[in-house]
């Protein structure tokens, strides 16, 4: 197992924010996972994927961090033309491309989601009116006592951008259902990809959407856009002109800047609409 101490956390997040991490553990196999069970199930331990929905405090993080960056991946495989088996540390984009090459429909929406499948499960990630848990058949995980469990989809309780995970410490792998009634559309992946490029700041330092949509009928971006928020920048963090629910780090930003801008936007929107925007980004 690889262990790194006193390392900058900026490079572990897509928004490039954070101080020094006391210790990051990189388990490489299941044996390594078993050897750090006590650390894994500790409430002070943070599980890190690709860092696409996370920012760290400028002072750093004193607890243990576990990253699956070097964890052995299980190759994506098809079972009976009905199921897809894969590791939770495989990226959403890789799965989307794999399904496209195999002409498997229903997973195109994952292409622009920058995290891993494990992170997508934790956040119930979604786009284009689809969510990852809509396609889950079962998942294997380490529970809060360190035991390995396999649950069918029905046992997991989920909601918008959330899974109730009091018994789940870490997802290891999952099985997805193939919608055999859905027709493959060779143009859909490109359509979604172009739409993201046209409407989202995909090549800038951001964490993805900062706020959750208050409801299916009201988007956070509409509330922000229509609130005429000024200023749109605090320090090195500013609201994207391309998509106002994305905050961009210009390279000089701090987590303190981010928190101030988040609170500023929340206050303005609350004052105009009496709606408190809830964060989608996790700040530690």
N, C-alpha and C positions, 0 to 999 in steps of 0.2 A: 504494500500500500504506500502511496506517495503522500507525504505530509509536508506542507509548506507553512512557515511561520512568519509573522510580521510582514505580510505582503499587501501591496496596495489593492484595494477592492474595486477601484475604478474600472480596471480591465475586465472585471467579471460582470459588469452591467452594460447594457446597450446605451444607456444615457451617460455613462462614464462619470458617475458620482460616487464618492465614498472615501473614507480615510483608510486606516490600516487595519487589516484583519489579524487577530491574534493567532488563529490557527485554521488552516483549511485542510481537511482530509479528503483524499481522492481514492476511495476503494476501487479496486480493479476487478473484483469478482465477488461471488456470493460468500466465500470464506472470509474475505475482508469485511463484508457487511456483518457477518456473525461476530467477528472479533471486536466490533465497535457498537454492539447492541445498546450498551448502557448510554453511550453518547448519543446514538441515533434517536432513542426514545425520550431523551431529555427535552423538556419544553424550551430550554435555552438554545437548543441546536437548530440551526437553519439549514434546510435542504436547498441547494442551489442548482438550477438547470442552466439555461443559457443567459439568464439575467435580463430577460426582456421586459420584465414587469416589476423591477426592483431598483431601489436606490438605497445607498448606505449613508449613514450619518457621517458628517465631516470628521468627527472624532474617531470613527472606526467602529468595529464590532468586536466586543470582548468575548462573546460566546463562541462555541465551536461551529464551524461551517462544514458541511459535507457536500462535495461536488461529485457528480457522476460523469464528469468530463472524460475520464479514462476507464470508466466501467465497461467491461466487455459487452458488446452489443450482440444480440441475437439477430441473425439475418431475417429480413421480412419474408414471410412464407404464406402461401395460400393453402387453405384446408377445405377440401371437398367443394371448391368453387363457391363456398358460402362464407368463409371466415378469413380474416387476415390476422396472423400472429406476429407480434413484434415487441422489441424492448421499449420500455418507457423513456429511455434516454436517446431515442432516435428523434431527429427533428421533424416537425410538422411538414416542412417543405420537402424533405426527402420522401416521406410517405406519399405526399401529393404527387410528386414526380414519378414515383414507382407505380402508383395506381394509373397514372396517365399512360405510361408505357405499356402497362398490362391491359389497358382499355377498361379499367374498372371505374364505374361512375360513383359519384357521391362524396368524394374526398377532395375535390378541387378547391373548396373553400379554405383548406388548410395551408395552401401554398404560400400565402402572404403572412401567416402567423409565425413570428420569428423564434418561438421557443421550441421546447421538446414536447413529446407527447405526455410525459409525466407532468410537466408544468401546465399543459393544456387541460389535463384531467383535474388538477387542483383548482384551476381557475374556471373550469367549464368554459374553455375558450370557444369562441364562435365568430362567424362572419357570414354575411349574405343569407341571413335568416336560418343558419344551421349552427348547431352546437356539437362539440365532440361527443358528449354523453348520449346524443341521439343514436350514435352508431356503436356504442360499446356493448359487447356481449358478456364479457367477464374481465376481471383484472386480478393480478397477483400483487400482493403488497406485504410489507412488514408492518405488523400492527403495533399498537402502543405498548405492548408487553414484549416486543421483540420476536414474536412468532410469525411464521410465514402463513399467509391465508390466501385463498382464492375465492372470490365472491362473484356471483352472477350480477348482472346489471341491476336487478330488482332490489338488491340489498343496499345499494348505494343511494343516499338521499342527496339530490342535487337541486339547485335553483339557478336563477340567472347569475352567471359569472361566479358561481360558488358551489363547493361541495362541503357537506357536513362531515368533517374529517377527524372527529375526536378519537376514533379508534385506528386511524391510519397514520403511520409514520413516514412511509416511503413506498411509492409505486415502483415495481420492478418490471413488469411486462403486462401486456393486455391483448385481448382478442376483440377484433372489430367485426361487425356484421356487414356483409356485402348485400346491397339492395339489388337482388336479382331481377326485380321488376322495372328498375330504372334503366333507361337507355344511355349509353355512353355518347357524350357530345365532345368531339375532338377540339372544338373551338372554345369550350367553356373555361379551361385552365388559362388560356391566353387572354380571354375576356376579363376574367377576374384579376389577372396579373396586371393588365393594362389599366384597369379601373383603379387599382391600388396605386400604381405609379402616377396616375393623373391626379389623384385626390389625396394622397398621403405623402409625407416627407420621408420616403423610404431610405434615403441615403444620408440622413442626418442623425446626430446623436439624440435619440429619444427613447422613451420606455414603452412606446405604443400609447394607447389611450390613457389619459390621466384619470378620467372620471367614468363611472358607470352611467348608463342611460337610466334616468329615473323610472321609466316605464317603456313598454313596447311602442307606445304612441308618442313619447316625448324623448328626443335625443339630447344628450348633454351638449353636443356641438351646436344644436339650434339655440339652446338657452344661452350659451356663451356668446355666440355670434350676434344674437339679438339684444345683448345687454350693453353693447358699446363700451366694452371694458377698456379702461385706460388707468394706469399705463399697461402695456402689453408685455413689458419686460421688467424683470427685477434682477439686477446684476447680470450674470452671464446666462440666465434662463429666460426664454421668451416664448410667447404663444405663436405657433406656426401660422403663417398666412395661408398655407395650403389646407390645413385641417386644424381648427382651433382647439380640438381636444387632444392635440399633441403639443407637448412643451419641448423645446429644443435647447440643448446645451451647446453654446457657441465655442466651447473649449475652455472657457474661463469660469463657468458656472460652479456653484457649490450646492450642497444639499440644503443649506440654509436658504439660498435664493429660491430653490424649488419649493420648499415649504411655504415661504412667504407668498410666492405667486399663486400657489394652490389656495391658500387661505384668502388671498385677495379676490380671486375669481369666485370662490364660494360665497364670500360676503356680498359681492355685487349681485350675483344671481339670486341669492336669498333675499336681498333687499328689493329686487324687482319682481320676482315670481313667487316668493315665499317657498322656495324649493331648495333644500340643502343638497348639493351635489356630493355624492359619496365617492371616495377615492377607489380607483381600480388598481393603481400602483401601490406596491407595498414598500414602506419606508422603515428601515431598521437602524 
